[in-house]
Amino acid sequence: MEPTRDLHPLLASGRLLLVPGVYDALSAKIAERAGFGAAVLTGYGVSAALLGEPDFGILTQTQILDVARRVVSATGLGLIVDGDTGYGGPVNVQHMVRELVAMGARGIILEDQRWPKRCGHMRGKAVIDAEEHAAKIRAAVEARGDAQFFITGRTDALEPHGIDEAIRRARLYKQAGATVLFVEGPRTLDDLRRIGGELPPPLAINLIEGGVTPMCGLEELQELGFFSVGFVLSGLYAAARALGDVYAEIRRAGSSAALGERMMDFSEFNELIGAGRRQADDERFKA
């Protein structure tokens, strides 16, 4: 069975799949509560939330695996993990894939940037040789074995080398065994049309608020040939704005009274994190 079929049943029906980005167990629980069945664990978000650092290759493989394990344990989401460059060569990629498969994650995104990498919508990116990244894709496929775990081959070549080279690389990564193709950072509708028209499906795209890719409507993206649309930083940006507003109001007024419905209260938040279930378990085992 094609690994994407279980995780993405909408692929078979031709409907577009919306994928939110999560960055810790709490954001993943909130995404699951909203009704999503799958999510992307964003390296940009984990670097920001865990380290307070930008997506500049500071995050380690151990750190992203630790957060992934926490998310998988806390939710039933089909978790797609941003694997950056794999944090090394093919052997490092294989270690990461085996760890993700063992914990129950459902996929990995592997990009062809030169280390230290950076967010795909930032300037100054460089890419490794395409054959070198194709070898990482083949290593990931071997490490996956028979698991229903899909591999997204991402190229960041568009910004430094242009759309022709990005398409060439994506085709090579498909030949190497990538399940999904992802050309990062298209800047125009013409770029999107070429990606959708010249590459074999399934194709993924990220929409980043303030990023370089046009914020197209879902119907238009589907017509262009994309099956998965990731709003991978929307939750992170919304949470950052909310925290800033709340802290500023408390600092200004010495009270949270004016925030009203913009906040969860004690009982609602406890329901979200399952406090009632834990309370019941505790009471069952009391002498």
Phi, psi and omega per residue, in radians:
M1 nan 2.395 3.086
E2 -1.095 2.203 -3.046
P3 -0.965 -0.509 -3.115
T4 -1.265 -0.280 -3.013
R5 -1.161 -0.766 -3.135
D6 -1.204 -0.763 -3.087
L7 -1.309 -0.570 -3.067
H8 -2.175 1.234 3.130
P9 -1.078 -0.389 3.123
L10 -1.197 -0.329 3.122
L11 -1.074 -0.741 -3.123
A12 -1.187 -0.543 -3.094
S13 -1.480 -0.176 -3.122
G14 1.475 0.042 3.126
R15 -1.480 2.643 -3.107
L16 -1.349 2.452 3.121
L17 -1.797 2.198 3.058
L18 -1.684 2.260 -3.097
V19 -2.202 2.051 3.068
P20 -1.425 2.786 3.011
G21 -1.683 2.444 3.061
V22 -2.196 2.806 -3.059
Y23 -2.400 -0.050 3.042
D24 -2.847 3.137 -3.091
A25 -1.134 -0.621 -3.115
L26 -1.185 -0.836 3.117
S27 -1.085 -0.591 3.103
A28 -1.169 -0.714 3.085
K29 -1.065 -0.686 -3.136
I30 -1.201 -0.681 3.082
A31 -1.112 -0.728 3.115
E32 -1.128 -0.720 3.115
R33 -1.078 -0.551 3.126
A34 -1.310 -0.154 3.063
G35 1.876 0.076 3.122
F36 -1.341 2.496 3.087
G37 -1.721 -0.303 -3.133
A38 -2.445 2.730 3.126
A39 -2.680 2.779 3.050
V40 -1.795 2.241 2.983
L41 -1.469 1.827 -3.009
T42 -1.446 2.221 3.102
G43 -1.135 -0.630 3.066
Y44 -1.012 -0.819 -3.110
G45 -1.205 -0.719 3.132
V46 -1.147 -0.727 3.113
S47 -1.060 -0.711 3.140
A48 -1.214 -0.821 -3.041
A49 -1.329 -0.657 -3.072
L50 -1.473 -0.687 -3.020
L51 -1.964 -0.285 -3.012
G52 1.164 0.534 -3.073
E53 -2.135 2.693 3.073
P54 -1.278 2.935 -3.121
D55 -1.400 1.295 -3.070
F56 -2.126 0.469 3.125
G57 1.379 0.353 3.128
I58 -1.484 -0.596 3.106
L59 -1.114 2.498 -3.141
T60 -1.835 2.868 3.078
Q61 -1.059 -0.727 3.137
T62 -1.042 -0.718 -3.114
Q63 -1.178 -0.772 -3.129
I64 -1.196 -0.621 3.082
L65 -1.138 -0.671 3.126
D66 -1.107 -0.766 3.114
V67 -1.168 -0.708 3.109
A68 -1.032 -0.750 3.139
R69 -1.086 -0.677 3.125
R70 -1.166 -0.702 -3.133
V71 -1.177 -0.790 3.134
V72 -1.088 -0.679 3.132
S73 -1.184 -0.586 -3.020
A74 -1.543 -0.295 -3.029
T75 -2.409 3.018 3.016
G76 -1.833 0.264 -3.125
L77 -1.130 2.522 2.912
G78 -1.339 1.794 -2.955
L79 -1.622 2.166 3.058
I80 -1.804 2.110 -2.995
V81 -1.792 2.252 3.025
D82 -1.221 1.856 -3.091
G83 -1.624 0.175 -3.099
D84 0.847 -2.236 -3.127
T85 -1.599 0.044 -2.997
G86 1.564 -0.049 3.078
Y87 1.090 0.665 3.100
G88 2.563 -2.582 -3.128
G89 -1.630 -2.885 -3.099
P90 -0.984 -0.639 3.134
V91 -1.149 -0.699 3.087
N92 -1.119 -0.695 3.094
V93 -1.083 -0.780 -3.131
Q94 -1.088 -0.730 3.091
H95 -1.033 -0.774 -3.107
M96 -1.135 -0.783 -3.135
V97 -1.090 -0.769 -3.138
R98 -1.108 -0.682 3.092
E99 -1.120 -0.736 -3.127
L100 -1.178 -0.733 3.100
V101 -1.078 -0.774 -3.105
A102 -1.095 -0.617 -3.114
M103 -1.445 -0.224 3.109
G104 1.751 0.210 3.005
A105 -1.177 2.809 -3.013
R106 -1.973 -0.075 3.124
G107 -3.058 2.924 3.113
I108 -2.419 2.569 3.011
I109 -1.913 2.189 -3.128
L110 -2.123 2.205 -3.059
E111 -1.946 2.796 -3.040
D112 -1.773 0.453 3.103
Q113 -1.270 2.725 2.992
R114 -1.450 2.435 -3.128
W115 -1.415 2.450 0.005
P116 -1.341 2.270 -3.121
K117 -1.314 3.070 3.032
R118 -2.613 2.895 3.131
C119 -0.840 2.430 -3.074
G120 -1.105 -0.286 3.132
H121 -1.772 0.149 3.079
M122 -1.672 2.738 3.120
R123 -1.439 2.896 3.042
G124 1.501 0.314 -3.139
K125 -1.342 2.667 3.008
A126 -2.381 2.655 -3.097
V127 -2.112 2.681 3.074
I128 -1.406 3.042 3.066
D129 -1.051 2.422 -3.070
A130 -1.047 -0.692 3.137
E131 -1.135 -0.572 3.103
E132 -1.124 -0.709 3.117
H133 -1.287 -0.616 3.085
A134 -1.032 -0.632 3.091
A135 -1.116 -0.635 3.080
K136 -1.142 -0.685 3.103
I137 -1.100 -0.791 3.119
R138 -1.083 -0.675 3.104
A139 -1.117 -0.695 3.123
A140 -1.132 -0.720 3.118
V141 -1.073 -0.762 3.128
E142 -1.116 -0.753 -3.113
A143 -1.169 -0.554 3.120
R144 -1.108 -0.630 -3.102
G145 1.102 -2.300 -3.117
D146 -1.629 0.068 -3.103
A147 -1.157 2.577 3.068
Q148 -1.448 1.369 -2.999
F149 -2.415 2.121 -3.046
F150 -1.807 2.719 -3.034
I151 -2.100 2.099 3.086
T152 -1.694 2.107 3.068
G153 -1.580 1.947 -3.102
R154 -1.881 2.400 3.008
T155 -2.082 2.408 3.067
D156 -1.904 0.406 -3.047
A157 -1.351 -0.257 -3.041
L158 -1.059 -0.820 -3.077
E159 -1.139 -0.815 -3.122
P160 -1.458 -0.437 -2.978
H161 -2.234 -0.128 3.080
G162 1.708 2.934 -3.015
I163 -1.181 -0.628 -3.133
D164 -1.066 -0.787 3.134
E165 -1.191 -0.636 3.104
A166 -1.089 -0.751 3.131
I167 -1.169 -0.723 3.103
R168 -1.030 -0.792 -3.141
R169 -1.129 -0.763 -3.128
A170 -1.043 -0.715 3.089
R171 -1.073 -0.715 3.119
L172 -1.097 -0.690 -3.125
Y173 -1.215 -0.559 3.041
K174 -1.129 -0.764 3.109
Q175 -1.086 -0.543 -3.138
A176 -1.330 -0.205 3.069
G177 2.096 0.097 3.110
A178 -1.081 2.394 3.121
T179 -1.376 -0.738 -3.090
V180 -2.163 2.530 3.075
L181 -1.913 2.509 -3.060
F182 -2.519 1.872 3.026
V183 -1.630 1.955 -3.062
E184 -1.403 2.473 2.954
G185 1.317 0.559 3.019
P186 -1.060 2.414 -2.996
R187 -1.845 -0.269 -3.061
T188 -2.415 2.892 3.036
L189 -1.116 -0.588 3.089
D190 -1.086 -0.713 3.058
D191 -1.025 -0.821 -3.115
L192 -1.098 -0.704 3.129
R193 -1.114 -0.739 3.141
R194 -1.166 -0.735 3.116
I195 -1.063 -0.846 -3.119
G196 -1.189 -0.546 -3.072
G197 -1.547 -0.415 -3.009
E198 -1.910 -0.201 -3.116
L199 -1.895 2.583 3.128
P200 -1.282 2.471 3.100
P201 -1.285 2.882 -0.011
P202 -1.421 2.600 -3.099
L203 -2.120 2.459 3.128
A204 -2.027 2.703 3.078
I205 -2.548 2.566 3.023
N206 -1.898 2.428 3.014
L207 -1.944 2.056 -3.062
I208 -1.995 2.116 3.099
E209 -1.070 2.085 -3.080
G210 1.464 0.034 3.139
G211 -1.476 -2.960 -3.017
V212 -1.544 -0.315 -3.077
T213 -1.485 2.358 3.109
P214 -1.009 2.401 3.140
M215 -1.479 1.327 -3.097
C216 -1.317 2.778 3.039
G217 -1.282 2.792 -3.071
L218 -1.142 -0.710 3.137
E219 -1.082 -0.716 3.130
E220 -1.133 -0.736 3.138
L221 -1.124 -0.685 3.101
Q222 -1.116 -0.739 3.112
E223 -1.117 -0.536 3.117
L224 -1.330 -0.217 3.047
G225 1.972 0.143 -3.128
F226 -1.611 2.501 3.125
F227 -1.898 -0.380 -3.079
S228 -2.262 2.235 3.121
V229 -2.101 2.072 -3.111
G230 -1.744 2.135 2.964
F231 -1.736 1.207 -2.829
V232 -1.379 -0.335 -3.132
L233 -2.031 -0.004 -3.076
S234 -1.047 -0.801 -3.137
G235 -1.133 -0.723 3.115
L236 -1.072 -0.810 -3.125
Y237 -1.153 -0.679 3.113
A238 -1.148 -0.735 3.133
A239 -1.123 -0.710 3.126
A240 -1.102 -0.746 3.108
R241 -1.115 -0.761 -3.119
A242 -1.103 -0.775 3.113
L243 -1.081 -0.752 3.123
G244 -1.065 -0.752 -3.131
D245 -1.163 -0.756 -3.119
V246 -1.132 -0.841 -3.116
Y247 -1.121 -0.655 3.117
A248 -1.134 -0.705 -3.142
E249 -1.177 -0.731 3.106
I250 -1.127 -0.712 3.113
R251 -1.127 -0.655 -3.107
R252 -1.289 -0.842 -2.958
A253 -1.796 -0.235 -3.061
G254 1.190 0.397 -3.085
S255 -2.766 2.699 3.025
S256 -1.831 0.154 -3.027
A257 -1.035 -0.628 -3.077
A258 -1.320 -0.181 -3.066
L259 -1.381 -0.476 2.994
G260 0.836 -2.137 -3.026
E261 -1.315 -0.027 3.103
R262 -1.327 -0.112 -3.135
M263 -2.159 2.590 2.848
M264 -1.254 2.656 3.014
D265 -1.757 -3.084 -3.052
F266 -0.976 -0.843 -3.059
S267 -1.225 -0.721 -3.134
E268 -1.143 -0.729 -3.141
F269 -1.168 -0.686 3.106
N270 -1.108 -0.605 3.085
E271 -1.147 -0.716 3.141
L272 -1.031 -0.765 -3.065
I273 -1.592 0.075 3.036
G274 1.393 0.533 -3.111
A275 -1.109 -0.616 -3.140
G276 -1.093 -0.712 3.120
R277 -1.127 -0.749 3.116
R278 -1.133 -0.675 3.099
Q279 -1.073 -0.759 3.136
A280 -1.115 -0.733 3.102
D281 -1.067 -0.747 -3.140
D282 -1.076 -0.742 -3.116
E283 -1.210 -0.540 3.118
R284 -1.102 -0.530 -3.031
F285 -1.770 0.105 3.080
K286 -1.283 2.516 -3.110
A287 -1.214 nan nan
